Amino acid sequence: MTTLRMPRIVFIEFNGTEHPIDAAPGQSLMQVAANHMISGIIAECGGNCSCATCHVYIEEPWRSKLPAPSKQELEMVDCALHVQPTSRLSCQVLVTPEMEGLVVRLPESQT
């Protein structure tokens, strides 16, 4: 039986509080944050890409390493506050074993 490695992902709240988490591959970043009760990931739509309450910033170099956002995700990100070039919806980013060291920052608007 093959066991997938759980990458360590660091969620950083707007106030600077860091949450290093061993994340299960296949889950979305939103699910990982919700399962670990990370403040700032509200996720009102439950991961259906129909709100922007799981908005996060993906730090470089990860932004360019992740799959590009879909058209639907880009449209929803436009509805978020404090959008930056590194903005993503955490419900649309699936964890893979290769994401070891990924840093995800939470925007002020979701504090």
Secondary structure, DSSP 8 states (H G I E B T S, - for coil): -------EEEEE-TTS-EEEEE--TTSBHHHHHHHTT-TT---TTSSSSSSSTTEEEE-TTHHHHS----HHHHHHHTTSSS--TTEEEGGG-B--GGGTT-EEE--GGG-
